[in-house]
Amino acid sequence: MGVDPARLGGPIIGVASTWTGTMPCNLNQRELADRVSEGVSAAGGLALGFNTIAVSDNQSQGTPGMRASLISREVIADSIELMVHAHDFDGIVCVVGCDKTVPAALMALARVDKPAVLVYNGPMRAGRWREREVTIQDVWEAVAAEERGLMPREDLDELERFACPGAGTCAGHFTANTMAVAIDCLGIACVGDALVPADEHELKGEAAARAGALGVQLVEQGVTARRFLDRRALLNAMAGIAATGGSTNGVLHLLAIAHEAGVPLTLEELTGVSSRTPVIANLAPSGRWMAEDLHRAGGSRTVIRELVRGGHVDGDAPTVEGRTLADATVDAPQPDGEVVYTLEEPFKPTGALHARDAERHGVRDRSRHRRVRRTRHRRPLFRRDPRADGRARRARGRTRRTACRCARR
């Protein structure tokens, strides 16, 4: 393996990558994992890299493959946990990006409770098609439009070529970037590094090397992952998710992380945080701007600073850098009033998530509602086709019959 035996006396850091060549989300992770290893070596440690799987929610959407998505979270968590136990790493740095890889890594770290840092590989840029910004969401809307005869197939094919222009997680504030904000609020990543776009190679590389060096320092200090996964940290993460109008999947994942960390936490407590937290970021899909725009406007640091100021986030919570959340964000830019708003004049007053039928563990995303009630009739983007509705009903009937046959088997 080419390892100098003299180096074995220092901290041995596992570098877990969720790289896969099956989707753009994680394409830059090999490069970032190499930079993590460089940071580990520079700090006097020995980096040993390994890989795990990742499943694309978007590519499997609407297919039987989607059933693998949530299962993949458990498989990723299990594989990282197994590698840590099998090879007895002193610490671990996880390079993550796609929807299920972030919570999976956090679940694994909660289980093993070793010194750890997360590196988020960053969002992709929004695409441009016919003089407007587009994301994967536009592709899915176009797929439905083409199926109903409302868009030519040639237009759909053209849109697909422009919607995802490079490496990185989906450009909007979907699940992956929601969890990027969450890890900054948890303090288990270098605050502000997560939302640096994936194509900012030098900045992302510096962030990865910094995380590698921090992994060694945490081992030397004896600071383990659960320090950043306690009740206070998880509630801070929920506030960050709510304030940015994040995905309801964030609730699902925070509850799973809390379970693995042995932290008592309920759905009602998380939605309670949401109900009293103003939405202060105007982000797609419920708003206008993309993840790259949030980074330009100060990123999660500006959001956290504003939430600390209003008492929605506990600024005394620690971060892997050794500073508190308040200290780590004290010099963040002020809200610009366009991408990030102040608490006094929020984008939406409250209620990003609302518990509904708690016995069934349901949540409704209020932040996806329009900001202002409109009384004027708005023509729908696509006209309804009664024939298509009839076909859909028949398709649902076939699906139910197939499900019943499978259940009987």
HUMO-V223574 format. One record per pair of residues at least 4 apart in sequence whose ideal C-beta (glycine too) atoms are under 6 Angstrom apart, sorted by the first residue. I is the first residue (numbers start at 1). GAP is how many residues later the second one is. D is the distance in Angstrom with one decimal. If there is no record, write none. Layout:
i->{I I}
gap->{GAP GAP}
d->{D D}
This chain:
i->{7 10 10 10 11 11 11 11 11 12 12 12 13 13 13 13 13 14 14 14 15 15 15 15 15 15 16 16 17 17 17 17 18 18 18 18 18 19 19 19 19 20 20 23 23 24 24 25 25 25 26 26 26 27 28 28 28 28 29 29 29 32 32 32 33 33 35 35 35 36 36 36 36 37 38 39 39 39 40 40 40 40 43 43 45 50 52 52 54 54 55 55 55 56 57 57 58 60 60 61 68 72 73 73 73 76 76 77 77 77 80 81 81 81 82 83 84 84 90 91 91 91 91 91 92 92 93 93 93 93 94 94 95 96 96 96 97 97 97 98 99 99 100 102 103 106 107 107 107 109 109 110 110 110 110 111 113 113 113 114 115 115 115 115 116 117 117 117 117 118 118 118 119 119 120 120 121 122 122 122 122 122 123 123 123 123 123 123 124 124 124 124 125 125 126 126 126 126 127 127 127 127 129 129 129 134 134 135 135 136 136 137 138 139 139 142 142 142 145 145 145 146 146 146 148 148 150 151 151 159 166 167 168 169 169 170 171 171 172 172 172 173 173 174 175 175 177 178 178 178 178 180 180 181 181 181 182 182 182 183 183 184 184 184 184 185 185 185 186 186 186 187 187 187 187 188 188 189 190 191 191 191 192 192 193 195 195 195 196 196 196 197 200 201 214 218 223 225 226 228 229 229 231 232 232 233 234 234 234 235 236 236 236 238 238 239 239 239 239 239 241 241 242 242 242 243 243 243 243 244 244 245 245 245 245 245 246 248 248 251 251 258 258 265 267 267 268 268 271 271 273 274 274 275 277 278 278 278 278 279 279 279 279 279 280 280 280 280 280 281 282 282 282 282 282 283 283 284 286 286 289 289 293 294 294 295 297 297 297 298 298 298 300 301 301 302 302 302 304 304 304 305 305 306 306 307 307 308 308 308 310 315 315 315 316 317 319 319 323 323 335 335 335 336 341 341 341 348 351 352 353 353 354 354 356 356 357}
gap->{39 34 35 36 34 79 80 205 208 34 77 78 27 32 34 78 202 34 75 78 18 21 22 32 34 78 64 78 12 16 34 78 8 34 36 78 83 7 10 11 32 6 34 33 36 140 143 72 73 144 28 71 72 140 4 93 139 170 4 66 92 63 89 176 16 62 170 173 174 57 172 175 176 10 171 170 173 174 5 7 172 176 170 173 171 33 24 27 44 47 13 14 17 4 12 42 78 5 6 5 4 28 27 30 31 25 28 27 30 31 28 27 30 31 4 4 5 28 129 23 24 124 127 128 22 24 24 118 119 122 11 24 24 5 6 9 4 24 72 78 76 77 4 77 150 151 149 150 153 7 116 119 147 150 151 149 111 112 113 110 103 104 108 109 109 94 97 98 203 65 70 71 89 92 60 74 77 46 74 75 76 82 45 46 48 54 74 168 42 44 47 74 40 167 7 9 45 164 7 35 36 38 5 30 33 4 29 36 37 27 34 148 25 21 24 9 14 17 5 6 237 5 7 10 237 240 232 4 5 4 33 31 30 7 8 4 119 120 112 113 118 4 110 73 72 74 114 63 68 69 72 14 15 59 63 119 55 58 59 5 6 5 7 10 116 51 52 55 42 47 51 41 130 131 132 40 132 5 20 110 128 137 107 109 14 96 100 104 4 7 8 95 4 4 106 5 4 4 35 5 4 32 32 82 85 84 20 24 31 38 77 78 81 32 35 34 38 68 73 74 5 9 32 35 110 34 37 60 64 37 39 34 38 41 107 122 4 115 117 19 112 5 7 4 88 94 4 87 82 84 4 78 79 76 35 65 68 71 72 67 68 69 73 88 26 60 61 66 67 59 5 6 7 57 65 4 6 6 81 82 4 50 46 5 45 4 39 42 43 4 34 35 4 28 31 30 31 38 9 21 25 24 27 29 37 5 6 5 7 18 33 9 10 11 8 8 4 9 4 5 5 6 7 4 4 5 6 23 15 15 10 12 10 12 6 8 5}
d->{4.8 4.9 5.1 6.0 4.2 4.4 6.0 5.0 4.1 5.0 5.5 5.1 4.7 5.0 5.2 4.9 4.8 5.7 3.8 4.4 5.3 5.1 5.7 5.1 4.3 5.3 5.2 4.5 4.9 4.3 5.1 4.7 5.6 5.6 4.6 5.5 4.1 5.1 3.9 5.2 5.9 5.5 4.6 3.9 5.8 5.5 5.4 5.1 4.0 5.1 5.6 4.8 5.8 3.9 5.9 5.4 4.5 5.1 5.9 4.9 5.2 5.2 5.7 4.3 5.5 5.1 4.5 3.8 4.8 5.1 4.8 5.9 4.0 3.7 5.4 3.5 2.6 4.3 4.3 3.9 4.1 5.8 4.0 3.8 4.0 5.4 5.1 4.5 5.1 5.3 5.2 5.3 4.0 6.0 5.2 4.9 5.2 3.4 4.5 5.9 5.7 5.1 4.0 5.9 4.5 5.9 3.5 4.4 4.1 4.4 3.8 4.6 5.1 5.8 5.8 5.9 5.4 4.6 4.7 5.6 3.8 4.8 5.9 4.3 5.7 4.9 5.0 5.5 5.8 4.6 4.0 5.3 4.7 4.3 4.7 5.0 5.9 4.0 5.2 5.7 4.2 5.1 5.5 3.9 3.6 4.8 5.9 5.7 4.6 4.6 3.9 5.2 5.8 3.8 3.8 5.3 4.8 5.5 4.9 5.9 3.6 4.6 5.9 5.6 4.3 4.5 5.1 5.0 5.2 5.2 5.4 4.5 5.2 4.7 4.8 3.8 5.8 5.2 5.3 5.3 3.8 5.6 4.9 4.9 5.8 5.5 5.8 3.8 5.3 3.1 5.4 5.7 5.7 5.7 4.3 5.7 4.2 4.7 4.7 4.4 4.4 4.8 4.7 5.4 4.2 4.2 4.8 4.6 4.9 5.9 5.2 5.6 5.9 5.8 4.9 5.7 5.0 5.3 4.2 4.0 5.4 4.6 5.8 4.5 5.4 4.7 4.9 5.2 5.8 5.8 5.4 4.7 3.1 3.8 5.9 4.9 4.7 6.0 4.1 5.5 5.9 5.2 3.8 6.0 4.3 4.4 4.7 5.7 3.4 4.3 5.0 4.0 5.7 4.7 5.4 4.9 4.1 6.0 5.8 5.6 4.5 5.9 4.9 5.5 4.1 4.5 4.4 3.7 5.2 4.7 5.1 4.8 5.7 5.6 3.7 4.0 6.0 5.7 5.8 5.9 5.8 4.5 5.4 4.3 3.9 5.6 4.3 4.7 5.2 4.9 5.6 5.0 5.6 6.0 5.4 4.7 5.6 6.0 5.6 5.4 5.8 4.5 5.1 5.3 5.4 5.7 5.5 5.5 5.9 5.8 4.8 5.9 5.7 4.9 4.4 5.5 5.1 5.6 4.7 5.1 3.8 4.1 4.0 4.1 4.0 5.3 5.1 5.8 5.8 4.2 6.0 4.9 5.7 4.7 5.4 3.6 5.1 5.0 5.0 5.3 5.5 4.2 3.9 5.9 6.0 5.8 6.0 5.7 5.3 4.0 6.0 5.0 4.0 5.6 5.2 5.6 3.6 5.9 5.7 5.9 5.0 3.9 5.4 5.1 6.0 6.0 4.6 5.0 5.9 5.5 3.8 5.4 5.6 5.9 4.7 4.9 5.5 5.9 4.9 4.5 3.8 4.8 5.2 5.8 5.8 4.6 5.0 3.9 5.1 2.9 5.2 3.8 5.8 4.6 3.8 4.6 5.4 5.2 5.9 6.0 4.7 4.1 4.3 6.0 5.9 4.2 3.9 5.0 3.8 5.1 4.3 5.9 5.1 3.0 5.3 4.9 5.6 5.2 4.0 4.7 4.2 5.6 5.0 6.0 5.8 5.1 4.8 5.6 4.1 4.0 5.1 6.0 5.0 5.3 4.8 5.0 4.7}
